[in-house]
Amino acid sequence: MAGIIEIAQREGEARGEARGEARGEKRGMLQKALSTAKNLKAMKVLSDEEIAKATELTLEQVKAIAV
């Protein structure tokens, strides 16, 4: 009986770790895109629409970035 509980606990921990890693990856990718967009806006070479397309951010996200 204890073996089944231990297996279930390990499986639950593994799922939790995988979810946490996926969330962290997603957050990291968003932060990188926001940083890139901020740098592009500061260069004043591309329009907000072009920056949104290049970074895969929404136009609203790009417009909200202050430089």
Backbone torsions as a table, in degrees:
resi	resn	phi	psi	omega
1	MET	NA	-43.6	-179.4
2	ALA	-62.6	-32.4	-179.9
3	GLY	-63.5	-40.4	179.4
4	ILE	-65.6	-41.4	-180.0
5	ILE	-65.2	-42.9	179.2
6	GLU	-63.7	-41.1	178.4
7	ILE	-63.4	-46.3	179.4
8	ALA	-62.3	-39.2	179.4
9	GLN	-65.5	-44.1	179.0
10	ARG	-63.1	-40.9	178.4
11	GLU	-63.9	-41.1	178.1
12	GLY	-64.2	-42.0	177.9
13	GLU	-64.1	-41.7	179.7
14	ALA	-63.3	-41.8	177.4
15	ARG	-64.0	-41.7	179.0
16	GLY	-63.5	-42.1	178.0
17	GLU	-63.9	-43.3	179.9
18	ALA	-62.1	-41.7	177.9
19	ARG	-64.2	-43.3	179.6
20	GLY	-62.4	-41.9	178.1
21	GLU	-64.0	-42.5	-179.9
22	ALA	-63.2	-42.2	178.4
23	ARG	-64.2	-43.3	179.9
24	GLY	-63.2	-41.4	177.4
25	GLU	-61.5	-45.3	-179.3
26	LYS	-62.3	-43.8	178.7
27	ARG	-62.8	-42.4	179.5
28	GLY	-63.0	-41.2	178.6
29	MET	-65.2	-39.7	178.6
30	LEU	-64.8	-44.6	179.7
31	GLN	-61.7	-39.5	178.8
32	LYS	-65.8	-43.4	179.3
33	ALA	-63.2	-41.3	178.6
34	LEU	-65.1	-40.8	178.5
35	SER	-64.3	-43.7	178.1
36	THR	-62.7	-44.0	179.5
37	ALA	-62.0	-40.8	179.0
38	LYS	-62.5	-43.4	178.6
39	ASN	-64.1	-41.4	179.8
40	LEU	-66.1	-39.7	178.2
41	LYS	-63.9	-39.6	-179.5
42	ALA	-64.8	-29.9	179.4
43	MET	-73.8	-20.6	178.5
44	LYS	53.8	41.1	178.9
45	VAL	-106.7	-35.0	-176.9
46	LEU	-109.7	154.6	174.1
47	SER	-77.5	164.3	176.3
48	ASP	-58.4	-37.7	179.6
49	GLU	-63.7	-41.8	179.5
50	GLU	-67.9	-38.8	178.0
51	ILE	-65.1	-41.9	178.2
52	ALA	-59.9	-43.7	-179.6
53	LYS	-66.0	-42.7	-177.2
54	ALA	-67.9	-34.6	-176.0
55	THR	-98.4	-8.8	-176.4
56	GLU	65.3	24.5	171.9
57	LEU	-91.2	163.2	174.8
58	THR	-77.3	158.4	177.6
59	LEU	-60.2	-37.7	178.9
60	GLU	-62.6	-41.1	178.2
61	GLN	-63.0	-42.3	-179.4
62	VAL	-66.6	-43.8	-179.0
63	LYS	-64.4	-27.2	-179.0
64	ALA	-77.3	-11.3	-177.5
65	ILE	-79.6	125.0	177.4
66	ALA	-95.6	138.2	177.0
67	VAL	-117.1	NA	NA
